[in-house]
């Protein structure tokens, strides 16, 4: 008979929900070469990076000044990013919404 602790771990999914003026972003994979074929060093410093919004805090969702939604692809400054150790994924970050500098949208025709 399984213990109560083991059934609790398998029956509930854990989620990360940002609070305040923050969003949760899954950082895109680091590029190892440019479009022109130039290989980049492993420790290159890039001031902004791209990622996909995984979750938006209730405060940001209600604020019309921030047109950011779940699943948006964004460009963000990682300076204030807080890494989240979650299910072995080391690409999740909670960041202040002010550090999202652009949202990628499809051009309307």
N, C-alpha and C positions, 0 to 999 in steps of 0.2 A: 504494500500500500504506500503510495507516494506521500511524502511529508507535506504539510501545509505550505511551507516555504517554497518547495519546488513547484507546486501547482500554481501558486500565486505568480511566480516568475514567468510561467509559460502562458497564463491565461490573460495577462494584461500587457498591452503595448505601451511603451513609454514614449512620450512626445516631449519636444522642447518648444515652449511657448515664450517668445520674447515679451518683455514688459517695458513700459515707458515708451520713449521715442526710439525704439529699436526694431530691427528686422533680423531674421535668421537667413543666412545665405550659404549655399553650397558652392564653394569656389570651383571654377573650371579647372581642368587639368592644366598644369604648367606646360607651355609650349617649349619644345626642345630645339625648334628651328623656325626661321622666318619663312614667309611665303616664297622668298627668293632662294631658299635653300641654305641660308647661313645658319650654322649650328650655334646655339646659345650656351654659355657656361651654366653649370648647375646653380651657382650662387648669385645669379644676376639680380640686381635690385630694380624692381619695377614699381613705380610710385602708385599706380592704380592697376587693379585687376578686375576680371569679369567673373560673374557667377550667376546663379539662378536663385531667386527668392523662394525659400522653403516655407517660411511663416512670417506673418506681419503681426505686430502687437495690435491690440484693440484700439489703442490710442492713435496709432499711425493710420489704421484702417478708417477711423472716423474723421481724420483730418484731411480736408479737401486740398490743402496745400501740398500734400505728398501723394501724387498719383501712382503709387506703388502697390501692386497686387501680387498675390501668390503666383508663382511660376514665371514672373517677369525675369528677363535677362537684364542684368544691370552691370554698370561699371562703378567700382567703389574704391575708395582709399582705405587700405588695410591698416592704417596707423593706429586706430583705436579699436581694431577688431579683437574680440575675445574668442579664442578657439574653444570649441565644444568637443570633448571626448564623448562620442556617442556611437555605440555599436561598432567600434573599430574604425569609424570614418574620421579621418583627420582633416577633412576639407570643410567642415561646418564652422561658421563664425557668426556670433551675435555682434552686430555693429550698430552704432548710432545712425539714425536715418539721415542725419546731415552728411554722413560720409558716403552716401549714395550720390554720385555725381551725374549719372545719366541712366536713362532707361532705354533699352533698344525696342523700337516699335517698327512694325511693317509699314512701309510707305503706302499711303492711300492713293489710289489712282483716280 
